[in-house]
Amino acid sequence: MTDETNEENKKKLLVVDDEDRIRRLLKMYLEKADYSIEEAENGRKALDMAKENDYDLILLDVMMPELDGLKVAEEIRKEKETPIMMLTAKGEELNRIQGFEVGVDDYIVKPFSPREIVLRVAAILKRTKSESLNASNGDISDTLTLPHLEIDNDSRRVTADGKAVNLTPKEYDLLHYLMSSPDQIFGREQLLREVWKYEFFGDLRTVDTHIKRLREKLKKESVVASKMIETVWGLGYKLNSYPDEER
């Protein structure tokens, strides 16, 4: 295999940060892990590159000139499902929620470990490859139906009491996982492992934030459906086949 062919087979990542030092650091570690790296130093350039090219993953800083990372992610999501990992110096819950609302797949707070970034990138790409293979094989072509809640996995459409619920990709994945095994309790660590494909380094608050957003979005269309996602204190979460109102 020629060097040119080998380069074409590498996963292509876009690293976006206005700090040259951070871009160089990430580029060094990710190229060492055998990824092909392109860079952008501001939000406008990143958005143009993301629209013109097909990247396997985008690492995106929040605070940048011209366009901030949240706006860039929001615009990308209008056209593409490219996995996005958000890099930010802000660790408040509000920022995490804003990122997840626009469809960010992962979120890591500066200062971060470059080795952790490499592990998280690998986890996201592994999940993406698995989902793509399953979809092409027809393995996840199904409809899940419970009172007040339905998922059509072919179209990735969720309805609550017959009304469409607009979810981000990761919110959808979480709801689908819970709904695939109704009434079963899942710990946050298990959800990170199975939905996010994280082991050892996931932030448990990621699960809590997504559960909160799921409930809020379901509640807008059906109060009963929102109550189907139950917190089991000390253990985790489960999706009830029948909410309290029907027991």
C-alpha positions, -999 to 999 in steps of 0.1 A, spaced: 0 0 0 14 34 -10 17 63 14 -10 81 -6 -34 53 -3 -27 49 34 -34 86 39 -67 83 20 -78 55 43 -72 75 75 -101 91 94 -102 128 86 -107 152 116 -112 190 117 -96 207 147 -110 241 154 -96 265 180 -84 301 180 -53 292 201 -25 279 179 -9 261 208 -40 240 214 -44 232 177 -7 221 175 -11 199 206 -42 182 194 -28 177 159 4 161 173 -15 136 195 -42 128 169 -17 123 141 3 100 163 -30 80 167 -31 78 129 -57 104 121 -55 129 92 -59 164 107 -71 197 92 -73 229 111 -93 261 114 -86 291 136 -121 307 137 -157 298 135 -164 312 100 -135 292 84 -146 261 103 -182 263 91 -170 268 55 -146 238 57 -173 216 74 -198 223 46 -173 218 18 -157 186 32 -168 153 47 -150 149 80 -153 119 103 -153 141 134 -150 178 143 -133 190 175 -148 225 181 -139 252 205 -168 273 219 -152 308 224 -139 319 190 -138 350 168 -163 356 140 -187 327 149 -188 309 183 -187 271 184 -223 267 194 -235 287 163 -211 267 141 -224 234 155 -260 246 150 -253 255 113 -235 222 106 -265 202 120 -288 218 95 -269 199 67 -248 171 82 -247 146 110 -209 148 114 -199 139 150 -189 170 170 -168 171 202 -170 205 219 -139 220 236 -145 247 260 -131 265 291 -166 268 305 -179 239 326 -212 253 338 -243 231 332 -259 258 310 -230 255 285 -233 217 283 -271 220 278 -266 245 250 -241 222 233 -263 192 235 -293 212 223 -276 220 190 -266 183 185 -230 181 200 -220 145 206 -195 150 233 -182 178 256 -149 182 273 -137 211 295 -103 227 293 -77 221 306 -80 185 292 -57 156 288 -48 151 251 -47 113 257 -83 115 269 -93 134 238 -77 106 217 -97 80 237 -130 99 233 -124 104 196 -119 67 191 -151 59 211 -172 83 190 -158 69 157 -163 33 169 -199 41 177 -205 59 144 -190 30 124 -212 5 143 -244 25 137 -235 28 101 -230 -9 97 -262 -17 115 -282 7 94 -268 -8 61 -276 -43 73 -311 -34 84 -303 -45 120 -320 -15 136 -350 -12 113 -378 -12 138 -406 6 155 -409 7 193 -444 15 206 -456 21 241 -487 39 253 -480 77 247 -446 71 231 -434 57 197 -401 55 180 -397 48 142 -361 39 139 -361 39 101 -368 77 101 -355 83 136 -388 99 144 -402 102 179 -438 109 187 -455 115 220 -493 112 220 -491 114 182 -471 147 182 -435 148 168 -407 154 193 -376 171 179 -345 155 195 -308 158 190 -290 126 177 -277 117 212 -310 124 229 -326 101 204 -300 74 210 -306 76 247 -343 74 245 -341 45 220 -318 26 243 -341 31 273 -372 22 253 -356 -9 239 -357 -24 274 -387 -9 292 -389 -11 330 -352 -21 332 -330 0 354 -298 13 339 -270 29 359 -254 61 346 -221 42 340 -239 16 319 -256 43 299 -223 60 292 -208 27 282 -237 16 259 -250 49 245 -218 70 244 -194 41 243 -173 55 271 -155 35 296 -135 49 326 -135 85 315 -171 96 309 -187 125 328 -217 111 346 -234 145 344 -237 140 307 -263 114 313 -282 136 338 -282 165 314 -296 144 285 -323 129 307 -333 164 318 -335 176 282 -355 145 271 -381 151 298 -384 187 289 -389 180 252 -414 152 258 -433 173 283 -439 200 256 -460 174 237 -471 150 264 -469 154 302 -476 117 306 -448 107 282 -423 128 301 -431 110 333 -423 76 317 -386 84 322 -382 76 359 -352 83 383 -345 53 405 -326 69 433 -292 54 440 -294 32 409 -301 51 377 -329 55 353 -356 35 336 -384 40 311 -418 28 325 -440 8 301 -469 26 318 -466 59 336 -481 64 371 -513 78 358 -522 44 342 -513 21 371 
